[in-house]
Amino acid sequence: MNLKTVVFLAGLSQGWSLSVTVFGGSGFCGSRVCKFLVEKGATVSSISKSGTAPKWCNNEEWTKQVDWKSADLLSSSDEALDAVVGAPEA
């Protein structure tokens, strides 16, 4: 773990409210990262091709707190990606 990660996680444990964008948040690892961040109090956006929560957690309460967005990182224009990503803090 690098220093940035340690500071970020320490901040979450101290109750800092961060805005975080997770790329691939509908995937196996990304969805669990979204869940962890929501549980720690972060404001979470997920960007993936589907733009939806994965089936395994679709009815879980934390999924309602994630802003699920759809974008294809390989074929979308820079302007479209800028509009979807916004300006997260992490």
C-alpha positions in Angstrom: 0.0 0.0 0.0 1.4 3.4 -0.9 1.3 6.5 1.3 -1.6 8.1 -0.7 -3.8 5.0 -0.1 -3.0 5.0 3.6 -3.9 8.7 3.9 -7.1 8.1 1.9 -8.2 5.2 4.1 -7.2 7.0 7.3 -9.3 10.0 6.1 -12.3 7.8 5.6 -12.0 6.3 9.0 -11.9 9.8 10.5 -15.2 10.6 8.9 -14.0 12.7 6.0 -16.5 13.0 3.2 -14.9 12.3 -0.1 -16.2 12.2 -3.6 -14.8 9.1 -5.4 -15.2 7.7 -8.9 -14.7 4.0 -9.4 -13.9 2.8 -12.9 -15.3 -0.7 -13.5 -17.6 -0.4 -10.5 -20.0 -3.0 -11.8 -17.2 -5.6 -11.9 -16.2 -8.2 -9.4 -13.6 -6.0 -7.6 -15.0 -2.6 -8.5 -18.4 -3.4 -6.9 -16.8 -4.4 -3.7 -14.7 -1.2 -3.7 -18.0 0.8 -4.2 -19.5 -1.1 -1.3 -16.5 -0.4 1.0 -16.4 3.3 0.1 -20.2 3.7 0.7 -19.9 2.0 4.1 -17.0 4.4 5.0 -19.2 7.4 4.1 -17.7 8.4 0.7 -19.9 9.8 -2.1 -19.4 7.2 -4.8 -19.9 7.2 -8.6 -19.3 4.1 -10.6 -18.5 4.2 -14.3 -18.9 1.0 -16.4 -20.2 -0.1 -19.7 -23.5 -1.3 -18.1 -24.0 1.7 -15.8 -25.9 -0.5 -13.3 -25.2 -2.4 -10.1 -24.2 -6.0 -10.6 -26.8 -8.7 -10.1 -25.2 -10.1 -7.0 -25.9 -6.9 -5.0 -28.8 -5.3 -6.9 -31.2 -5.3 -4.0 -28.6 -4.3 -1.3 -29.2 -0.9 0.4 -25.7 0.4 -0.3 -26.3 0.2 -4.1 -28.9 3.0 -3.8 -26.1 5.3 -2.6 -23.9 4.8 -5.7 -24.4 7.0 -8.8 -24.2 4.3 -11.5 -23.0 5.8 -14.8 -22.6 4.2 -18.2 -19.6 5.0 -20.5 -17.3 3.0 -22.7 -13.7 4.2 -21.9 -12.3 2.9 -25.2 -14.8 4.4 -27.6 -16.3 7.5 -25.9 -15.0 11.0 -26.9 -13.0 13.0 -24.4 -15.8 15.4 -24.0 -18.3 12.6 -23.1 -15.9 11.1 -20.6 -15.3 14.5 -19.0 -19.0 14.9 -18.6 -19.4 11.4 -17.0 -16.4 11.6 -14.7 -16.8 15.1 -13.4 -14.4 16.2 -10.8 -14.0 13.6 -8.0 -11.6 14.1 -5.1 -10.2 10.6 -5.5 
